[in-house]
Amino acid sequence: KNHFPYDNSSVRKLAVDGSKINMSLKSHSNGYQLVGKGRYCQGVLGAIYDIRNQIPIDYHLDPSNNERTIFYEQLIQLPSDSIQTRDLFIFDRGYYSQEQALQLFSLNKDFIFRLKKNLGLVKDLENNGVSDCVLKIGNHPIRIVKYQIPLKKIKLKMVTNSNGKKKIKVISKWDYYLATSLLDSDQYPIQTLQ
């Protein structure tokens, strides 16, 4: 049984990502930053990719290094396929901000953000000792989810404790964190979101 309504055809699942692009020195006159000891310029290419159809639906090359700003400019210009179409935006780490989530809420867009471990939302989740909870940002509920992915190979990491003693830490799984507007944990279980 399919528990994930976002698999139906009236919904677009859209991956959002940005990449730094190296460009010729001529681009400097258009506002692109000089990098590489002034030998070339660099911009960011922001892309919105339709996962089902495996095509980019929008891309934008910008002199800014702010992927969030680039995405918002893309979002407000994004044409909708039809009135019934709903969009689920899927973001990697680095895209989440409270402002970005509030913008998506205001446009009635659903989202899944992968979160950095040092964010306050992640710390709130860890402090509550749970792997799935609903918090508030502004007037909007947002679900924070922790999941683990086992590693194919065990990793060893040298760590120093507070007494200055070194020891080896065995890492057999990675913790990942998500923020989403998909609140119902029965309809959208962790296994489905990951």
Buried (B, 14 or more C-beta within 10 A) or exposed (E): EEEBEBEEEEBBBBBBBBEEBEBEEEBBEEEBBEEEEEEBBBBBBBBBBBEEEEEEBBBBBBBBEEBBBBBBBBBEEBEEEEEEEBBBBBBEEBBBEBEBBBBBBEEEBBBBBBBEEEBEBBEEBBEEEEBBBEBEBEEBEBBBBBBEEEEEEEEEEEEEEEEEEEEEEEEEEEEBBBBBBBEEBEEBBBEEBE
